Amino acid sequence: MSAQPIIYYCHIKTPLGKILAVQGEKGLKKLFFPCDGVMVPHDQGWVENRTILKQTADEICAYFNKDIEKFSIPLDLKGTPFQHKVWQALMKIPFGKTVSYRDIAQQIGNPKGCRAVGGAVGKNPIPIIIPCHRVIGTDGSLTGFSSGLAIKRYLLDLEGIAC
């Protein structure tokens, strides 16, 4: 039986509360934002290690200080090929800009796939790093966000986006 891979984690303080960052050996796997009430499964081999997650913590703090607009953190994402395609499209949305679900669907070559795009956006395991908060309704309206619309509004305001 092979050994279970080590999962590292750390808490990162932000203006919106703590984020729980989770990383494997290849890169960042998940952000829980905000992490209030998220239980760390120590029995599954999770190890707290801020040193390994230093780049993640530094870049997230820099984002909230408006010192960086794009992340360079190595990622290790699990998802379907379709989800990966959508997440790649999300990472191309520039800081301070928004797109619609329809825009993403067209960009990935599935113009009638707005609902499927919405589902993939909702499954984004690392909000902020993969900027799903920059996706809005076709009519310009503020739409769902896994951490709540108040946090989405804060992130858009931070980037100078009026919706």
Secondary structure, DSSP 8 states (H G I E B T S, - for coil): ------EEEEEEEETTEEEEEEE-SSSEEEEESS-TT----GGGTEEE-TTTTHHHHHHHHHHHTTS-SS----B-----HHHHHHHHHHTTS-TT--EEHHHHHHHTT-TT-HHHHHHHHHT-SSBTTB-GGGEE-TTS-----TT-HHHHHHHHHHTT---
